[in-house]
Amino acid sequence: KVQIYTDTLATEVNSSNNSIKSVSIKDKKIGDKKEIQTDMLIVATGTRPQVLLAEKIGCKIGKTGGIVVNERSETNIKNVYAVGDCTEYVNFVNNKPILVGLGSIVVRQAIAAGTNAADGNYKLPKGFLLTFTSNLFDLELAGVGLTSSFLEKDTYIMGKYSGFSLPEYYPGGKPITVKVITDINGKILGAQAVGDKAAQRIDTFACAILAGFDVETFRKLETAYAPPIAPTLDAETL
C-alpha cells in the first residue's frame, strides 16, 4: 500500500503554523501536477565526502570527490591510510572510480588499513562489487554489480524472471523476481532481486561476477534442493 512516483519532481513544500501539510509534485515527462497530503517529509539528497584534512596534507582526490586509495587502503602519501565514505576505489565490473558507501566495504578497508599500518601485507580485491541489500517494510531487495543506467545502449542484454521461492506444488512459497544483466557475450555484469531471500540470491551472483562467469556457466550451478526449502532450479539460475 505504498504509492511510488518515478520521474517526478517535488516542486513545493506547503506548511502552516510550522507544520508540514503537503508536498506539490510534478511529472517530468507529461507535466501533470499533484498535491500529496502528509505530516512527514524525508529529504534524501545523498552524501559528499569530507576530504578537507586529506587535501591539506596532499592526498590525491579523485574524479568522484573522494580520497584515492589503493588495494592496501593507502593514499598516494606513504603510510597515510583512508577508509570509508570519504574514499574512492574502483568498480570491479567496469574498472571505473566509485565512492565507497557501504558498511561491508568499509570493514574490509579498515582490515587492510589496520593490518598494513602495523607492517602487515593485506590487499583488497581489484575492485568492489557494491553488493547491497535492504528492505522496504517486509519486502526484501538486493543488488550487485552494474545496473542498466550505467551501461550504453546495445552493449548489454537484460533478462528477468518472476517465480516463487518453493516448488509450485508445495505450500508457502513467496514471490521472487530476479533481473540479470550481461554483456553481449553473456558475461554477468550485474543482478537485482526483489522478494523472498533476495540477499541470499544476490550473494550467489556476487560470487559469479567475481569469478567471471557467463550466464550459461552460471545456469549450470548446482543449488541445494528440498521442497520445503527451495525448488529444483532456484530463481537465480533460471
C-alpha positions in Angstrom: 0.0 0.0 0.0 2.8 2.4 -0.9 2.3 4.7 -3.9 5.6 5.2 -5.8 6.1 8.1 -8.3 9.1 7.9 -10.7 10.4 10.7 -13.0 8.8 13.2 -10.6 10.0 16.4 -9.1 9.0 17.8 -5.7 8.3 21.5 -6.5 7.0 22.9 -3.3 6.6 22.1 0.4 3.4 23.5 1.9 3.3 24.2 5.6 1.1 26.0 8.1 1.9 27.0 11.7 5.4 25.5 11.4 4.0 22.1 10.4 4.1 20.4 7.0 0.8 19.9 5.4 1.5 18.7 1.9 4.1 18.4 -0.9 3.5 19.5 -4.5 4.9 17.2 -7.2 5.2 17.4 -11.0 5.6 14.6 -13.5 8.8 15.4 -15.5 7.5 13.7 -18.7 3.9 15.0 -19.1 3.9 17.9 -16.7 1.0 16.8 -14.5 0.9 18.3 -11.1 -0.4 16.8 -7.9 -0.5 17.7 -4.2 0.2 15.0 -1.6 -1.2 15.4 1.9 1.4 14.5 4.5 2.6 15.3 8.0 6.1 14.0 7.4 8.7 14.7 4.8 12.1 12.9 4.4 14.7 14.6 2.2 17.4 12.2 0.9 19.9 14.1 -1.2 22.9 11.7 -0.9 26.3 12.5 0.6 29.6 14.1 -0.3 33.0 13.0 1.1 34.7 15.2 3.6 38.2 15.5 2.4 39.5 18.8 3.8 42.1 17.3 6.0 43.3 14.9 3.3 43.6 17.9 0.8 45.7 19.9 3.3 48.3 17.1 3.6 48.4 16.5 -0.1 46.3 13.4 -0.6 45.1 12.8 -4.2 41.4 13.5 -4.6 39.7 11.5 -7.4 37.0 12.3 -10.0 34.2 11.4 -7.6 35.5 13.8 -5.0 36.8 11.0 -2.7 40.3 10.3 -1.5 42.0 7.9 -3.9 43.2 4.7 -2.1 44.9 1.6 -3.4 44.4 -2.1 -2.6 46.2 -1.5 0.7 43.8 1.3 1.6 46.8 3.6 1.3 46.7 7.1 -0.2 49.3 8.5 -2.5 51.2 9.5 0.6 53.2 6.6 2.1 51.9 5.4 5.4 48.8 7.5 5.2 45.6 5.4 5.0 42.0 6.3 4.4 38.8 4.2 4.7 35.1 4.7 4.4 32.7 7.1 2.8 35.4 9.7 2.1 37.4 7.3 -0.2 37.4 6.5 -3.9 38.2 3.0 -5.2 37.4 1.2 -8.4 34.3 -0.8 -9.6 35.3 -4.5 -10.2 33.0 -4.8 -13.2 34.0 -1.8 -15.3 37.2 -0.6 -13.5 35.8 2.9 -13.1 36.2 5.0 -9.9 33.4 4.8 -7.4 32.7 6.3 -4.0 32.8 3.8 -1.1 29.5 4.0 0.7 28.7 0.5 2.1 29.5 -0.7 5.6 30.5 -4.1 4.3 33.2 -2.4 2.2 34.4 -0.1 4.9 35.1 -3.0 7.2 37.3 -4.6 4.6 39.1 -1.4 4.0 39.7 -1.0 7.7 41.1 -4.5 7.9 43.5 -3.6 5.1 44.5 -0.2 6.6 45.0 -1.5 10.1 47.0 -4.6 9.0 49.2 -2.6 6.7 49.7 0.2 9.1 51.0 -2.4 11.6 53.6 -3.6 9.0 51.4 -6.4 7.6 50.5 -7.1 4.0 46.8 -7.2 3.3 45.3 -6.4 -0.1 41.8 -5.7 -1.1 40.2 -7.2 -4.3 41.0 -5.4 -7.6 37.6 -3.7 -7.3 34.4 -3.7 -5.4 31.1 -5.3 -6.5 28.9 -2.9 -4.5 26.7 -5.8 -3.2 23.9 -4.4 -1.1 20.6 -5.3 0.5 17.8 -3.5 2.2 14.1 -3.9 2.9 11.0 -1.8 2.4 8.6 -2.8 5.1 8.6 -6.6 4.7 9.8 -6.5 1.1 13.5 -7.6 0.8 15.6 -6.3 -2.1 19.2 -6.6 -3.1 21.6 -6.0 -5.9 25.2 -6.4 -7.1 27.3 -5.0 -9.9 26.1 -2.6 -12.6 22.6 -1.6 -13.5 21.4 -0.7 -17.0 21.7 3.1 -16.2 25.5 2.7 -16.1 25.7 1.0 -19.5 25.4 2.2 -23.0 22.6 1.1 -25.3 23.2 -2.0 -27.3 26.2 -3.1 -25.1 24.2 -5.3 -22.7 21.5 -7.9 -22.5 18.9 -7.9 -19.8 16.6 -10.7 -18.6 14.0 -11.0 -15.8 12.4 -14.0 -14.1 9.5 -14.0 -11.7 8.5 -17.1 -9.7 8.3 -18.4 -6.2 10.7 -19.5 -3.5 9.3 -23.0 -3.3 8.1 -25.5 -5.8 4.6 -24.8 -7.2 3.2 -28.0 -5.6 4.5 -27.1 -2.1 2.6 -24.6 0.1 4.1 -21.5 1.5 6.2 -20.2 -1.5 6.7 -16.5 -1.7 7.2 -14.3 -4.8 10.7 -13.6 -6.0 11.8 -11.6 -9.0 15.4 -11.7 -10.3 16.8 -9.4 -13.0 20.2 -10.2 -14.7 22.4 -8.0 -16.9 25.1 -9.4 -19.1 27.4 -8.0 -21.8 26.6 -9.1 -25.4 28.8 -12.2 -24.9 26.8 -13.3 -21.9 29.3 -12.3 -19.1 27.4 -11.4 -16.0 27.7 -7.6 -15.2 25.0 -7.2 -12.5 21.8 -8.6 -10.9 19.0 -7.4 -8.8 16.4 -9.4 -6.8 13.2 -8.4 -5.0 11.3 -10.8 -2.8 11.9 -13.7 -0.5 15.6 -14.3 0.3 16.7 -11.6 -2.2 20.0 -11.1 -0.5 20.8 -14.8 -0.5 20.4 -14.9 -4.2 22.4 -11.8 -4.9 25.3 -13.2 -2.8 25.4 -16.1 -5.3 25.6 -13.6 -8.2 28.4 -11.8 -6.4 30.4 -15.0 -6.4 29.6 -15.5 -10.1 30.7 -11.9 -11.1 33.9 -12.2 -9.0 34.7 -15.5 -10.8 34.0 -14.0 -14.2 31.1 -16.4 -15.1 29.0 -16.0 -18.1 25.3 -16.7 -17.9 25.5 -20.2 -19.4 28.1 -21.3 -16.9 26.0 -19.8 -14.0 22.9 -21.6 -15.1 24.6 -24.9 -14.5 25.2 -24.1 -10.9 24.0 -26.9 -8.7 21.9 -25.4 -5.9 20.5 -27.1 -2.9 17.0 -28.6 -3.3 14.3 -29.8 -0.9 10.6 -29.0 -1.4 10.2 -27.2 2.0 13.3 -25.0 1.3 13.9 -24.5 -2.4 12.8 -25.6 -5.9 14.9 -27.9 -8.0 16.0 -25.0 -10.1 16.2 -21.9 -8.0 15.2 -18.4 -9.2 18.7 -17.1 -9.7 19.7 -20.0 -12.1 16.6 -19.8 -14.2 
